[in-house]
Structures are given as structure tokens and as C-alpha cells.
């Protein structure tokens, strides 16, 4: 339990075999359901926005759409967040933000996600309304109030300040720390029994 991780690099630096063993101890079937993910993260009983965000993250990680996250999907998603190319990360962010799946992000979707992320990570440095206003002022050049994937990617890449805010808002290190520490606590309890 005493191991504290400070960033994704440290968390993922453990070898894959070790990560696989942790994953299989937590989920012997090799699959994690949405309910199990919430239990692992200790996120039962959270507000509706935060719950909706976790649902959206789960379904974004569930690349084959079968209702489960397997080890390959889990590692692929985390690796994307850590080491993915900027275009890949932005596409993933867009998919996560597009809650209704219509291929566009509106202000409400973006603000809801940012608020939910803050509820989970407890990082309140950036006010969601401010980042959403800034994003739309700089990126929504035609003033429609919605962003397509292309507008989102080009706009974020063209504005380093927006890119930096997105990186801060989307830093899932606290979630991964909860997973790792949760596994360590569970393993310590099993070993002491």
C-alpha cells in the first residue's frame, strides 16, 4: 500500500506481466464490467454527472463494444493517454466529449464532462465554464455552438493554451493511482487473511 505514484510513466513503468497479474487478480474472468470499474475506483454513490462521465470513459475504453473492458483494451487506452500521438489523443477526447454520439460537441456536453472530471479527480484549478468559453471563442470560428472532430483537432492544435488546459483537465493520473492503490490494498488484505 505504501507505494505512491506521481505520474502515468511511473504507474505504467511496471512490466506488463505484473500489470496483467494485477488485472487478473481484480477480475479473474479477464473482463471488467462498468459496475466493477466503479467499484474498483470507489465511485459508487457519486453524483449523476460524475457517474455519466465514468460511463462514457468505460464505453470509450470498450473498443469492441461488447460491454466489457478486457486487458488489451485497458492497456491500449492507458497507453494512448500516456504515449499516444496528439491526433490520437484528441480523437479520443472528442469521442469522450461527444456524449450523444452525433459527431459534434456542444457547450453543454463539454461543460458536463469537465465538471464530472473535477468531481472525480478533485482537481478544481480550472473552472469548467471558463475553459468551455475559451474553447468556443477560439475554436468555433463559424459560431455554430458546436464543434466537429476536424474543428476540435485543428483548433486545439492551433492554440497551445487550449491544448494545455485539455491536458490538465484530462489528466487521469489520480484515477490510475486509485486503481493501483486499490489493487495493492486488496492484495494486502488477501495476503493478511
C-alpha positions in Angstrom: 0.0 0.0 0.0 2.9 2.4 0.7 3.9 2.9 -3.0 2.9 6.4 -4.1 2.9 7.0 -7.9 3.2 10.6 -9.2 2.6 10.2 -12.9 1.5 7.8 -15.6 5.0 7.0 -16.6 5.8 5.6 -13.1 2.5 3.8 -13.0 3.0 2.1 -16.4 6.7 1.5 -15.9 5.9 -1.7 -14.1 6.3 -4.6 -16.6 3.2 -5.8 -18.5 3.3 -9.2 -16.8 2.9 -7.6 -13.4 0.1 -5.4 -14.7 -1.6 -8.5 -16.2 -1.4 -10.3 -12.9 -2.9 -7.3 -11.1 -5.7 -7.1 -13.7 -6.5 -10.8 -13.4 -6.5 -10.8 -9.6 -9.0 -8.0 -9.6 -11.0 -9.5 -12.4 -10.4 -13.3 -12.7 -12.7 -13.5 -15.7 -10.3 -11.2 -17.6 -13.2 -8.8 -18.2 -14.3 -5.7 -16.2 -17.9 -4.5 -16.3 -19.0 -0.9 -15.8 -20.2 -1.8 -12.2 -16.8 -3.4 -11.4 -14.9 -0.4 -12.7 -16.9 1.9 -10.5 -16.3 -0.5 -7.5 -12.5 -0.6 -8.3 -12.4 3.2 -8.4 -14.6 3.5 -5.3 -17.1 5.6 -7.2 -20.4 4.2 -6.1 -22.9 6.8 -5.0 -21.4 9.7 -6.9 -23.4 12.5 -8.5 -25.2 12.0 -11.8 -22.6 14.0 -13.9 -19.7 12.1 -12.5 -21.4 8.7 -12.9 -22.3 9.7 -16.5 -18.6 10.6 -17.2 -17.4 7.2 -15.8 -19.9 5.5 -18.0 -18.6 7.5 -21.0 -15.0 6.6 -20.2 -15.9 3.0 -19.9 -17.7 2.9 -23.2 -14.8 4.7 -24.9 -12.3 2.2 -23.5 -14.6 -0.7 -24.6 -13.3 -0.5 -28.1 -15.2 -3.6 -29.4 -18.5 -2.5 -27.8 -19.1 -5.8 -26.0 -19.9 -4.3 -22.7 -16.6 -5.3 -21.1 -13.1 -3.9 -20.8 -10.5 -6.6 -21.3 -6.8 -6.3 -20.5 -5.8 -5.4 -24.1 -8.4 -2.6 -24.2 -7.4 -1.4 -20.8 -3.7 -1.2 -21.6 -4.4 0.2 -25.1 -6.5 3.1 -23.6 -4.0 3.9 -20.9 -1.1 3.8 -23.4 -3.0 6.1 -25.7 -3.4 8.6 -22.9 0.3 8.3 -21.9 2.1 7.9 -25.2 -0.4 8.4 -28.0 0.2 10.9 -30.8 -1.6 14.2 -30.3 -4.1 13.4 -33.1 -5.0 10.1 -31.4 -5.5 11.7 -28.0 -7.6 14.5 -29.5 -9.8 11.9 -31.3 -10.2 10.0 -28.0 -11.1 13.2 -26.1 -13.6 14.1 -28.8 -15.3 10.7 -28.6 -15.4 11.0 -24.8 -16.9 14.5 -25.0 -19.5 13.6 -27.7 -21.9 12.2 -25.2 -24.9 11.8 -27.6 -22.7 10.4 -30.4 -23.9 12.9 -33.0 -20.4 13.7 -34.2 -20.4 17.2 -32.7 -19.6 18.6 -29.3 -21.8 21.3 -27.9 -21.0 23.6 -24.9 -23.3 21.7 -22.5 -21.6 18.3 -23.3 -18.2 19.8 -22.8 -19.1 21.6 -19.5 -20.8 18.4 -18.2 -17.7 16.3 -18.8 -15.3 18.8 -17.3 -17.5 19.2 -14.2 -17.7 15.4 -13.9 -13.9 15.1 -14.2 -13.4 17.6 -11.4 -15.9 15.7 -9.2 -13.8 12.5 -9.7 -10.3 13.9 -9.6 -11.0 16.6 -7.1 -8.9 19.0 -9.2 -10.7 22.3 -9.2 -7.9 24.5 -10.6 -9.7 25.3 -13.9 -13.4 26.5 -13.9 -15.3 24.4 -16.5 -17.3 27.4 -17.7 -14.1 29.4 -18.3 -12.4 26.6 -20.4 -15.6 26.0 -22.4 -16.0 29.7 -23.1 -12.3 30.0 -24.1 -12.5 26.9 -26.3 -15.6 28.1 -28.2 -14.3 31.7 -28.5 -11.1 30.4 -30.2 -12.1 27.2 -32.0 -15.8 27.7 -33.0 -14.9 30.1 -35.8 -18.3 29.8 -37.5 -20.2 30.5 -34.3 -22.5 27.4 -34.5 -22.0 26.5 -30.9 -20.9 23.0 -31.9 -17.5 21.6 -32.8 -16.9 18.8 -35.3 -14.0 16.4 -34.9 -12.0 18.4 -37.5 -12.7 21.7 -35.9 -11.8 20.4 -32.5 -8.5 18.8 -33.6 -7.3 21.7 -35.7 -8.4 24.3 -33.1 -6.7 22.5 -30.2 -3.5 22.0 -32.2 -3.6 25.7 -33.3 -4.0 27.1 -29.7 -1.3 25.8 -27.3 -3.2 27.4 -24.3 -6.3 25.3 -25.1 -4.1 22.2 -25.6 -2.5 22.7 -22.2 -5.9 23.2 -20.5 -7.2 20.0 -22.1 -4.1 18.1 -20.9 -4.7 19.3 -17.4 -8.4 18.6 -17.4 -7.9 15.1 -18.9 -5.1 14.0 -16.6 -6.3 10.7 -15.4 -3.3 10.0 -13.1 -5.5 10.3 -10.0 -7.8 7.6 -11.4 -4.9 5.3 -12.2 -3.4 5.9 -8.8 -6.7 4.8 -7.2 -6.7 1.6 -9.4 -3.1 0.7 -8.5 -3.5 1.5 -4.8 -6.9 -0.3 -4.7 -5.3 -3.4 -6.2 -2.4 -3.1 -3.7 -4.9 -2.7 -0.7 -6.9 -5.7 -2.0 -3.8 -7.8 -2.4 -2.6 -6.8 1.1 -5.9 -7.8 2.6 -5.8 -11.2 0.8 -2.2 -11.8 1.9 -3.0 -10.9 5.6 -6.1 -13.2 5.7 
